[in-house]
Amino acid sequence: MSFDQLSSLEAGNIRPRGSISGGAYTDDPEFSRLSQDLMNKLFKLNGNNQRLSGEVGHLGTRRDTPRVRERVHELIEESRELFKQVGEGVKKIQTWEDVTPSQKYQQQKLSREFQSSLSEFQSLQRTALEKQKASVSAARATIDPSSDAHAPPPQPHLSSSPQLLQQQELTRLAPQDDVDFQEALIIEREEEIRNIEQGVGDLNVLFQQVAQIVNEQGEVLDTIAGNVENVLDDTRGADRELRAAARYQKNARSKACCLLLILTVILTIVLLAVFLG
């Protein structure tokens, strides 16, 4: 390797793979298409999170209606499937080979936004889950009072208010159709609770997988950066050694010339002494 090549390498004049003149980088069209598709889905998911936050806020309040619960269910189901699709895409993006600096930036941006959006969605799911459980508990307490259904009605006493006695009587006399309807609603909500719990668990696994890939990629980048630094240090060391060798050779040649000149002078003097003597 010549001094000019070493100097060029040390100065960073050798352009990295995938670069073109002027410092620009050419991106893989498939990579660009996939990353753009993931960004569009993440944008939709962020919108879903905003809508879901509003609907979950209505649960357990006066604005809690079957339609609200239906919208919560639809948003959770839609977002859950989208997160699975985006998660698989992010894992594919993170393991893309021979990425340029601009692609690496896109990888990091996608992983950050995916993890942030998924964390918010998981929090909303847990809030909805807690409110659903509270609703089921309250509904069961209404249709299944703790007292024995076949026990004789309690005798009135001075401490019992007329309103409380009337409420207990209405509960006992509630039509069986209403009880069956409430029981069906409770079963439906319990099924929804199980679905949410399953979804939270599945997405937790996906979140951990993406985080692990991101961490592994970070370790690989650190290793590559360390290797590049080592190569640069080795190159600089080789450059210094070559320059030192060149100086040594130059000094050796100078000393040889001086020694040859001295020998020539001595030989001349000897020859003159012989001829003149």
C-alpha positions as a LaTeX table, in Angstrom:
\begin{tabular}{lrrr}
\hline
Residue & $x$ (\AA) & $y$ (\AA) & $z$ (\AA) \\
\hline
Met1 & 0.00 & 0.00 & 0.00 \\
Ser2 & 1.45 & 3.38 & $-1.04$ \\
Phe3 & 1.70 & 6.49 & 1.10 \\
Asp4 & $-0.98$ & 8.16 & $-1.03$ \\
Gln5 & $-3.41$ & 5.28 & $-0.41$ \\
Leu6 & $-2.71$ & 5.34 & 3.31 \\
Ser7 & $-3.26$ & 9.07 & 3.43 \\
Ser8 & $-6.52$ & 8.75 & 1.51 \\
Leu9 & $-7.78$ & 6.05 & 3.87 \\
Glu10 & $-6.81$ & 8.05 & 6.94 \\
Ala11 & $-8.47$ & 11.19 & 5.59 \\
Gly12 & $-11.70$ & 9.25 & 4.91 \\
Asn13 & $-11.65$ & 9.78 & 1.16 \\
Ile14 & $-12.74$ & 6.22 & 0.46 \\
Arg15 & $-16.58$ & 6.33 & 0.21 \\
Pro16 & $-18.64$ & 3.65 & 1.96 \\
Arg17 & $-20.55$ & 1.00 & 0.12 \\
Gly18 & $-23.82$ & 2.20 & $-1.37$ \\
Ser19 & $-22.75$ & 5.84 & $-1.61$ \\
Ile20 & $-22.56$ & 7.98 & $-4.69$ \\
Ser21 & $-20.74$ & 11.20 & $-5.52$ \\
Gly22 & $-21.78$ & 14.27 & $-3.61$ \\
Gly23 & $-22.38$ & 12.40 & $-0.33$ \\
Ala24 & $-25.88$ & 11.12 & $-1.29$ \\
Tyr25 & $-27.02$ & 7.56 & $-0.70$ \\
Thr26 & $-29.10$ & 5.28 & $-2.84$ \\
Asp27 & $-31.84$ & 3.42 & $-0.96$ \\
Asp28 & $-33.29$ & 0.03 & $-1.80$ \\
Pro29 & $-36.77$ & 0.60 & $-3.34$ \\
Glu30 & $-38.17$ & $-2.38$ & $-1.45$ \\
Phe31 & $-36.83$ & $-1.00$ & 1.82 \\
Ser32 & $-38.39$ & 2.40 & 1.07 \\
Arg33 & $-41.73$ & 0.84 & 0.15 \\
Leu34 & $-41.86$ & $-1.28$ & 3.30 \\
Ser35 & $-40.81$ & 1.55 & 5.61 \\
Gln36 & $-43.40$ & 3.90 & 4.08 \\
Asp37 & $-46.12$ & 1.27 & 4.49 \\
Leu38 & $-45.16$ & 0.83 & 8.16 \\
Met39 & $-45.18$ & 4.59 & 8.75 \\
Asn40 & $-48.70$ & 4.82 & 7.27 \\
Lys41 & $-49.94$ & 2.05 & 9.55 \\
Leu42 & $-48.31$ & 3.63 & 12.58 \\
Phe43 & $-50.04$ & 6.89 & 11.74 \\
Lys44 & $-53.38$ & 5.06 & 11.70 \\
Leu45 & $-52.56$ & 3.30 & 14.97 \\
Asn46 & $-51.78$ & 6.60 & 16.67 \\
Gly47 & $-55.18$ & 7.87 & 15.53 \\
Asn48 & $-56.82$ & 4.72 & 16.88 \\
Asn49 & $-55.10$ & 5.26 & 20.22 \\
Gln50 & $-56.58$ & 8.76 & 20.46 \\
Arg51 & $-60.08$ & 7.50 & 19.65 \\
Leu52 & $-59.72$ & 4.55 & 22.01 \\
Ser53 & $-58.59$ & 6.84 & 24.82 \\
Gly54 & $-61.80$ & 8.84 & 24.47 \\
Glu55 & $-64.05$ & 5.78 & 24.37 \\
Val56 & $-62.33$ & 4.08 & 27.32 \\
Gly57 & $-62.82$ & 7.28 & 29.30 \\
His58 & $-66.59$ & 6.82 & 28.94 \\
Leu59 & $-66.59$ & 3.34 & 30.45 \\
Gly60 & $-68.07$ & 3.26 & 33.94 \\
Thr61 & $-69.60$ & 6.73 & 33.57 \\
Arg62 & $-73.05$ & 8.02 & 32.64 \\
Arg63 & $-71.96$ & 8.00 & 29.01 \\
Asp64 & $-71.25$ & 4.26 & 29.15 \\
Thr65 & $-73.57$ & 2.61 & 26.60 \\
Pro66 & $-73.57$ & $-0.63$ & 24.60 \\
Arg67 & $-72.49$ & 1.41 & 21.57 \\
Val68 & $-69.48$ & 2.76 & 23.50 \\
Arg69 & $-68.45$ & $-0.77$ & 24.47 \\
Glu70 & $-68.89$ & $-1.88$ & 20.88 \\
Arg71 & $-66.60$ & 0.88 & 19.62 \\
Val72 & $-64.02$ & $-0.01$ & 22.28 \\
His73 & $-64.14$ & $-3.65$ & 21.17 \\
Glu74 & $-63.81$ & $-2.73$ & 17.47 \\
Leu75 & $-60.89$ & $-0.36$ & 18.06 \\
Ile76 & $-59.03$ & $-2.89$ & 20.18 \\
Glu77 & $-59.51$ & $-5.67$ & 17.64 \\
Glu78 & $-58.48$ & $-3.49$ & 14.68 \\
Ser79 & $-55.45$ & $-2.04$ & 16.44 \\
Arg80 & $-54.34$ & $-5.42$ & 17.72 \\
Glu81 & $-54.18$ & $-6.86$ & 14.21 \\
Leu82 & $-52.43$ & $-3.77$ & 12.87 \\
Phe83 & $-49.83$ & $-3.91$ & 15.63 \\
Lys84 & $-49.08$ & $-7.52$ & 14.77 \\
Gln85 & $-48.57$ & $-6.59$ & 11.11 \\
Val86 & $-46.41$ & $-3.59$ & 11.95 \\
Gly87 & $-44.42$ & $-5.62$ & 14.47 \\
Glu88 & $-43.52$ & $-8.22$ & 11.86 \\
Gly89 & $-42.58$ & $-5.45$ & 9.43 \\
Val90 & $-40.39$ & $-3.70$ & 12.00 \\
Lys91 & $-38.60$ & $-6.97$ & 12.76 \\
Lys92 & $-37.95$ & $-7.40$ & 9.02 \\
Ile93 & $-36.70$ & $-3.81$ & 8.71 \\
Gln94 & $-34.40$ & $-4.20$ & 11.71 \\
Thr95 & $-32.69$ & $-7.25$ & 10.19 \\
Trp96 & $-32.19$ & $-5.64$ & 6.75 \\
Glu97 & $-28.66$ & $-6.18$ & 5.49 \\
Asp98 & $-26.21$ & $-3.63$ & 4.08 \\
Val99 & $-28.18$ & $-0.56$ & 5.16 \\
Thr100 & $-27.07$ & 2.97 & 4.35 \\
Pro101 & $-26.95$ & 5.71 & 7.00 \\
Ser102 & $-30.34$ & 7.04 & 5.90 \\
Gln103 & $-31.84$ & 3.55 & 6.11 \\
Lys104 & $-30.32$ & 3.08 & 9.56 \\
Tyr105 & $-31.99$ & 6.30 & 10.69 \\
Gln106 & $-35.30$ & 4.99 & 9.31 \\
Gln107 & $-34.84$ & 1.71 & 11.21 \\
Gln108 & $-34.34$ & 3.56 & 14.49 \\
Lys109 & $-37.28$ & 5.88 & 13.85 \\
Leu110 & $-39.66$ & 3.02 & 13.08 \\
Ser111 & $-38.63$ & 1.01 & 16.14 \\
Arg112 & $-39.02$ & 4.04 & 18.42 \\
Glu113 & $-42.46$ & 4.98 & 17.11 \\
Phe114 & $-43.66$ & 1.37 & 17.14 \\
Gln115 & $-42.63$ & 0.82 & 20.75 \\
Ser116 & $-44.09$ & 4.15 & 21.86 \\
Ser117 & $-47.43$ & 3.55 & 20.12 \\
Leu118 & $-47.66$ & $-0.03$ & 21.36 \\
Ser119 & $-46.92$ & 1.00 & 24.94 \\
Glu120 & $-49.76$ & 3.54 & 24.82 \\
Phe121 & $-52.13$ & 0.94 & 23.35 \\
Gln122 & $-51.23$ & $-1.60$ & 26.03 \\
Ser123 & $-51.93$ & 0.98 & 28.73 \\
Leu124 & $-55.34$ & 1.72 & 27.22 \\
Gln125 & $-56.12$ & $-1.99$ & 27.04 \\
Arg126 & $-55.29$ & $-2.43$ & 30.72 \\
Thr127 & $-57.49$ & 0.51 & 31.66 \\
Ala128 & $-60.37$ & $-0.93$ & 29.63 \\
Leu129 & $-59.76$ & $-4.31$ & 31.26 \\
Glu130 & $-59.97$ & $-2.85$ & 34.77 \\
Lys131 & $-63.19$ & $-1.01$ & 33.96 \\
Gln132 & $-64.72$ & $-4.10$ & 32.36 \\
Lys133 & $-63.94$ & $-6.17$ & 35.46 \\
Ala134 & $-65.44$ & $-3.52$ & 37.74 \\
Ser135 & $-68.57$ & $-3.43$ & 35.60 \\
Val136 & $-68.96$ & $-7.20$ & 35.70 \\
Ser137 & $-68.52$ & $-7.26$ & 39.47 \\
Ala138 & $-71.18$ & $-4.58$ & 39.91 \\
Ala139 & $-73.58$ & $-6.37$ & 37.55 \\
Arg140 & $-73.16$ & $-9.68$ & 39.36 \\
Ala141 & $-73.78$ & $-8.02$ & 42.69 \\
Thr142 & $-77.07$ & $-6.68$ & 41.30 \\
Ile143 & $-78.50$ & $-9.94$ & 39.97 \\
Asp144 & $-76.88$ & $-12.27$ & 42.52 \\
Pro145 & $-77.30$ & $-10.73$ & 45.97 \\
Ser146 & $-75.25$ & $-12.24$ & 48.75 \\
Ser147 & $-78.30$ & $-13.31$ & 50.71 \\
Asp148 & $-79.92$ & $-16.67$ & 50.04 \\
Ala149 & $-82.58$ & $-16.38$ & 47.35 \\
His150 & $-84.80$ & $-18.90$ & 49.13 \\
Ala151 & $-84.50$ & $-17.31$ & 52.57 \\
Pro152 & $-87.60$ & $-15.65$ & 53.98 \\
Pro153 & $-87.81$ & $-11.90$ & 53.48 \\
Pro154 & $-86.14$ & $-9.95$ & 56.25 \\
Gln155 & $-88.42$ & $-8.61$ & 58.95 \\
Pro156 & $-88.58$ & $-4.84$ & 59.03 \\
His157 & $-87.00$ & $-3.15$ & 62.00 \\
Leu158 & $-86.45$ & 0.36 & 63.08 \\
Ser159 & $-83.01$ & 0.74 & 61.51 \\
Ser160 & $-84.18$ & $-0.33$ & 58.02 \\
Ser161 & $-85.25$ & 2.50 & 55.76 \\
Pro162 & $-88.38$ & 2.11 & 53.62 \\
Gln163 & $-86.32$ & 2.82 & 50.49 \\
Leu164 & $-83.87$ & $-0.01$ & 51.25 \\
Leu165 & $-86.69$ & $-2.46$ & 51.91 \\
Gln166 & $-88.39$ & $-1.45$ & 48.68 \\
Gln167 & $-85.16$ & $-1.94$ & 46.70 \\
Gln168 & $-84.67$ & $-5.40$ & 48.19 \\
Glu169 & $-88.24$ & $-6.33$ & 47.35 \\
Leu170 & $-87.89$ & $-5.12$ & 43.75 \\
Thr171 & $-84.68$ & $-7.12$ & 43.40 \\
Arg172 & $-86.40$ & $-10.29$ & 44.55 \\
Leu173 & $-89.38$ & $-9.67$ & 42.30 \\
Ala174 & $-87.32$ & $-8.83$ & 39.21 \\
Pro175 & $-88.62$ & $-10.67$ & 36.14 \\
Gln176 & $-86.62$ & $-13.73$ & 35.21 \\
Asp177 & $-86.23$ & $-12.40$ & 31.66 \\
Asp178 & $-84.34$ & $-9.37$ & 32.95 \\
Val179 & $-82.12$ & $-11.57$ & 35.06 \\
Asp180 & $-81.36$ & $-13.79$ & 32.09 \\
Phe181 & $-80.61$ & $-10.73$ & 29.95 \\
Gln182 & $-78.21$ & $-9.33$ & 32.53 \\
Glu183 & $-76.56$ & $-12.72$ & 32.88 \\
Ala184 & $-76.02$ & $-12.87$ & 29.11 \\
Leu185 & $-74.45$ & $-9.41$ & 29.19 \\
Ile186 & $-72.15$ & $-10.47$ & 31.99 \\
Ile187 & $-71.03$ & $-13.56$ & 30.08 \\
Glu188 & $-70.36$ & $-11.41$ & 27.02 \\
Arg189 & $-68.28$ & $-8.94$ & 29.05 \\
Glu190 & $-66.35$ & $-11.76$ & 30.69 \\
Glu191 & $-65.52$ & $-13.11$ & 27.23 \\
Glu192 & $-64.35$ & $-9.65$ & 26.21 \\
Ile193 & $-62.18$ & $-9.52$ & 29.34 \\
Arg194 & $-60.52$ & $-12.81$ & 28.39 \\
Asn195 & $-59.94$ & $-11.53$ & 24.84 \\
Ile196 & $-58.31$ & $-8.34$ & 26.12 \\
Glu197 & $-56.11$ & $-10.29$ & 28.53 \\
Gln198 & $-55.02$ & $-12.60$ & 25.70 \\
Gly199 & $-54.31$ & $-9.63$ & 23.44 \\
Val200 & $-52.24$ & $-7.88$ & 26.09 \\
Gly201 & $-50.15$ & $-11.03$ & 26.54 \\
Asp202 & $-49.62$ & $-11.54$ & 22.79 \\
Leu203 & $-48.55$ & $-7.95$ & 22.21 \\
Asn204 & $-46.22$ & $-8.06$ & 25.21 \\
Val205 & $-44.39$ & $-10.94$ & 23.51 \\
Leu206 & $-44.21$ & $-8.95$ & 20.25 \\
Phe207 & $-42.91$ & $-5.88$ & 22.09 \\
Gln208 & $-40.18$ & $-7.94$ & 23.74 \\
Gln209 & $-39.17$ & $-9.51$ & 20.42 \\
Val210 & $-38.78$ & $-6.13$ & 18.72 \\
Ala211 & $-36.89$ & $-4.72$ & 21.71 \\
Gln212 & $-34.53$ & $-7.70$ & 21.66 \\
Ile213 & $-33.82$ & $-7.26$ & 17.94 \\
Val214 & $-33.17$ & $-3.54$ & 18.45 \\
Asn215 & $-30.77$ & $-4.30$ & 21.30 \\
Glu216 & $-28.98$ & $-6.94$ & 19.23 \\
Gln217 & $-28.65$ & $-4.53$ & 16.30 \\
Gly218 & $-27.24$ & $-1.93$ & 18.69 \\
Glu219 & $-24.64$ & $-4.41$ & 19.92 \\
Val220 & $-23.73$ & $-5.29$ & 16.33 \\
Leu221 & $-23.34$ & $-1.61$ & 15.49 \\
Asp222 & $-21.14$ & $-1.10$ & 18.52 \\
Thr223 & $-18.99$ & $-4.05$ & 17.41 \\
Ile224 & $-18.76$ & $-2.71$ & 13.85 \\
Ala225 & $-17.87$ & 0.75 & 15.12 \\
Gly226 & $-15.20$ & $-0.76$ & 17.35 \\
Asn227 & $-13.80$ & $-2.77$ & 14.45 \\
Val228 & $-13.74$ & 0.31 & 12.21 \\
Glu229 & $-11.93$ & 2.24 & 14.91 \\
Asn230 & $-9.45$ & $-0.60$ & 15.32 \\
Val231 & $-8.87$ & $-0.74$ & 11.57 \\
Leu232 & $-8.33$ & 3.01 & 11.50 \\
Asp233 & $-5.87$ & 2.77 & 14.40 \\
Asp234 & $-4.05$ & $-0.10$ & 12.69 \\
Thr235 & $-3.93$ & 1.87 & 9.44 \\
Arg236 & $-2.49$ & 4.89 & 11.17 \\
Gly237 & 0.05 & 2.67 & 12.92 \\
Ala238 & 1.04 & 1.09 & 9.61 \\
Asp239 & 1.35 & 4.53 & 8.06 \\
Arg240 & 3.67 & 5.66 & 10.85 \\
Glu241 & 5.76 & 2.49 & 10.55 \\
Leu242 & 6.08 & 2.89 & 6.78 \\
Arg243 & 7.07 & 6.51 & 7.14 \\
Ala244 & 9.63 & 5.55 & 9.81 \\
Ala245 & 10.99 & 2.83 & 7.53 \\
Ala246 & 11.24 & 5.32 & 4.69 \\
Arg247 & 13.15 & 7.76 & 6.89 \\
Tyr248 & 15.44 & 4.94 & 8.03 \\
Gln249 & 16.14 & 3.94 & 4.45 \\
Lys250 & 16.81 & 7.55 & 3.51 \\
Asn251 & 19.20 & 7.97 & 6.44 \\
Ala252 & 20.89 & 4.67 & 5.57 \\
Arg253 & 21.42 & 5.81 & 1.99 \\
Ser254 & 22.86 & 9.11 & 3.23 \\
Lys255 & 25.25 & 7.30 & 5.55 \\
Ala256 & 26.30 & 4.95 & 2.75 \\
Cys257 & 27.03 & 7.90 & 0.47 \\
Cys258 & 29.10 & 9.59 & 3.18 \\
Leu259 & 31.04 & 6.39 & 3.84 \\
Leu260 & 31.65 & 5.92 & 0.12 \\
Leu261 & 32.88 & 9.50 & $-0.16$ \\
Ile262 & 35.26 & 9.02 & 2.77 \\
Leu263 & 36.62 & 5.80 & 1.26 \\
Thr264 & 37.10 & 7.56 & $-2.07$ \\
Val265 & 39.10 & 10.38 & $-0.43$ \\
Ile266 & 41.23 & 7.90 & 1.51 \\
Leu267 & 41.86 & 5.85 & $-1.64$ \\
Thr268 & 42.82 & 8.98 & $-3.54$ \\
Ile269 & 45.29 & 9.99 & $-0.87$ \\
Val270 & 46.86 & 6.51 & $-0.84$ \\
Leu271 & 47.19 & 6.48 & $-4.61$ \\
Leu272 & 48.76 & 9.93 & $-4.63$ \\
Ala273 & 51.24 & 8.90 & $-1.97$ \\
Val274 & 52.19 & 5.81 & $-3.99$ \\
Phe275 & 52.68 & 7.70 & $-7.21$ \\
Leu276 & 54.52 & 10.61 & $-5.65$ \\
Gly277 & 56.68 & 8.41 & $-3.43$ \\
\hline
\end{tabular}
